[in-house]
Amino acid sequence: MIQAIETKDSYVALCESAIDARRTAAEPAWLRSIRRGAAERFRALGFPTTRDDEWRYTNVSRIADTPFEIATHNDSSLAFERIERFALTDVTACRLTFVNGRFDAGLSKLDGLPDGVTVCNLAAAMDTHAPLLESHLAQHADCDGQAFVALNTALFEDGAFVHVPKGVVVETPIHVLFATTPQSPAAMTSPRMLIVTEANSRVTIVESYVGLDTGACFTNAVTEIVAGEDSAIDHYKLERENDEAYHIATFQVDHQRGSDVASHCISLGGILVRNDINAFLDGEGCECLLNGLYLADGTQHIDNHLRVDHAKPHCNSREFFKGILAGKGRGIFSGKIMVRKDAQQTDAKQSNKSLLLSPDALVESKPQLEILADDVKCTHGATIGQVNEEQMFYLRTRGLSEDAARTLLVYAFAREIIAGVRIPALRTLLDELVLAKLPQGGSLDVSE
């Protein structure tokens, strides 16, 4: 049923009070101007409704109707052990840690970086890299038609900044960890990330979102990546917030000539999750890989929207998303490949595969192509199915129990995405997290 969402007054008031509070802060005039424009844009747009084609299957009225307040950072620091358990083991990676949207230096590790590489919070970068931030911060993720991007831009207090200069290779992953501690009244955070790589550089980024306690909370995140000429970025996003969390995220990557960006989006937690993933291939010879895996059980709702815009010729893109849905879980996949008139010699492929483990699970899949050029190779496709009974029978004849056989088949379905993760510690962690949600893990309902 279509539900109009009119309850935005409290969010508009949050934007106004936040901007007023920063008038006396040491925030540059250019950023205050961007914030005011974003707040006005949110006021004009309001929250999307199911009348909007891009939000037809995802109703955000529960977010709009909840009077979330801006999260506060607890006065008492979190025990280091509570954060450390979310770190990547066996990896010597620097880590930026944010608690309830604010940088926590005591829970971060920033050593071991090559000379010239900057990894810091945005507030610190305002002093050290102001021209770079003015050129790129809030310049790529579009506020005009995206209410949640506008809301984040108006409200974000801090975030992560990564800058890799020309020709530098960062060997170890950079981990950016956003942790939320639910509060009363219910709180929202607005994480922000800006990653800028210059020509012929290389870096690996892990962006993760975790919930430390139970309770309703709202994360509205925006990540902007600017991939310089012939640079390479390996990016991973892992969302595993608590089962009462709302998570809306926009990922925007802008490719320059010859850049190579691979991004993997893994969604495991939250009651309502929406990932908007946008790639703009604005230079010849770009490579773009967008992979994803989402597991939904109970009444979880996970929505992945992809848009890959081929603006220049001789570029390749690959998108491969898999979903596993059980209980009354619902999955949405909408992927669009756009090839502009001058983007000849484009090679683009998109695929979405979904596995339904219960009769009440539901998935909507909508792969799309919009091609204006005439010399291209583009394909798309979607499959929705259940566990293969012939394979089940084969495994049962080899001595496996029904639960063990089903677990093995479902895990193998997910493993195709996990296998593409290039960080061994992260790959091991994903194996553990996915297995914990499968039948023998006890939380994924696989009743027939």
Secondary structure, 3 states (H helix, E strand, C coil): CCCCCCCCHHHHHHHHHHHHHHCCCCCCHHHHHHHHHHHHHHHHHCCCCCCCHHHCCCCCHHHHCCCCEECCCCCCCCCHHHHHCCCCCCCCCEEEEEECCEECHHHCECCCCCCCCEEEEHHHHHHHCHHHHHHHCCCCCCCCCCHHHHHHHHHCCCCEEEEECCCCECCCCEEEEEEECCCCCCEEECCEEEEEECCCCEEEEEEEEEECCCCCEEEEEEEEEEECCCCEEEEEEEEECCCCEEEEEEEEEEECCCCEEEEEEEECCCCEEEEEEEEEECCCCCEEEEEEEEEECCCCEEEEEEEEEECCCCCEEEEEEEEEECCCCEEEEEEEEEECCCCCCEEEEEEEEEEECCCCCEEEEEEEEEECCCCEEEEEEEEEECCCHHHHHHHHHCCCCHHHHHHHHHHHHHHHHHCCCCCHHHHHHHHHHHHHCCHHHCCCCCCC
